[in-house]
Amino acid sequence: MPVPEQPALRLIYDTAPIGLAVLSPDCRYLHINQRLTEICGISVEDHLGRSVRDCVPGLADAVEDIVRSIMETGEPVTGIEVAGQRADQTDERWWVTYWHPLRNDAGDIVGINVAAEEVTERKRAAAALQAHERELRSARDAAQAALRHLQETQESLIESEKLAALGRLVAGVAHEVNGPVGTSLTIASSLESKTAQFAARVAQGNLRRSSLNNFLEVSRAASTQLVANLNHAAELVQSFKQVAIDRSSSNRRIFDLGDITRQAIKSLQAGFRDQGLTVCLDCPPDLTMNSYPGPYGQMLSNLFLNSMTHGFPDGKGGTIGIEVQASGDKEVEIRFADNGCGMTADIRHKAFDPFFTTRRDQGCTGLGLHIVHTIATNCLGGQISLASEPDEGTKIRITLPRVAPIATPPL
């Protein structure tokens, strides 16, 4: 439409929220409103009578092509996106433009009506949306990778039968990892929903800066939580895989139980000294075993480490004692005791359960005594019992056959 001459309509034209202009067939500005002058930063007066190539040289080729097309076909050209950067600004800006022929009473084209809607914020929001969609996909990939690692670990445990109570262990692993992975999936789903809502606003063209800022803040917070939870899940999976690797190196052979016991204690002496603990060992010579020294050593290590962590949590010194003796011709008996803080009845009843721990906030996973129980009963073919009272220490009694069952695979 040509520029209206009535004062009220002229005021509307000049103050319209979208850019408006009238170009001559040779691409000179006949009229322009204040909004459209923001494309290049030149005043209304400095536009009039000048060519597009003089005012906006970066857009001249595209504008001349559009005007030439309209002059030749008489058809409007709509929805053309143009981008530019003012000389006095560093940020690129975008507009969607609409071009219609202006005809005289005889039907001849005497000019081109131009309308331009700035979509800079929408474009920036769309770019931010794409970036956060990539971040969301990355977070989902990480969550799926963690689940795949969990499945691989589970399959490895099943195939090698590293624990006899495999069903309970797999359930425990799934429960342990389900926390951070489940939280991650919840966060990812919430972010996906907010992303969809944000995309709808962008498509409607009514996006506000406050909405953009709120979306960016929500996305940053969600990304931080996703990284933290997925890192925790990855650490858990890695710890379970390490347990499987350690067990796979076990071999059955004939060995002296006293020698193996002393070697296990010797490897832990540095930790005892650092914590101010005294270790007393009573083990006679010539207790020959035909069994699995690797799992037996691991069992002793877990017993000592559990006692150091839970029996003496305040760092005070104490005593750990271990007695090894023959029990008839076919069995041996290991008595492990500490004079630490002991256990309540409720803790005592759950001590061998997988993933039960009273110090999860300090990084404990609750596998220590469960592994001890599994090694003693399933791998080494023995029995284990526990006695403990608050402030009276803990006593663990393990009876093992001197010849491990043939049918029982090593852990």
Buried (B, 14 or more C-beta within 10 A) or exposed (E): EBBEEEEEEBEEBBEBEBBBBBBBBEBBBBBBBBBBBBBBEBEBEBBEEBBBBBBBEBBBEBBBEBBEBBEEEEEBBEEBEBBBEBEEEEEEBBBBBBBBBBEEEEEEBBBBBBBBBBBEBBBBBBEBBEEBBEBBEEBBEBBEBBBEBBEEBBEBBBEBBBBBBBEBBBEBBBEBBBEBBEBBBEBBEEBBEBBEEBBEBBEEEEBEEEBBEEBBEBBEEBBEBBBEBBEBBBEBBEBBBEBBEBBEEBEBEEBBBBEBBBEBBEEBEEEBEEBEBEBEBEBEEEBBBEBBBBBBBBBBBBBBEBBBBBBBEEEEEBBBBBBBEBEEEEBBBBBBBBBBBBBEEEBBEBBBBBBBBBEEEEEBBBBBBBBBBBBBBBBBBBBBEBBBEEEEBBBBBBBBBBBBEEEBBBB
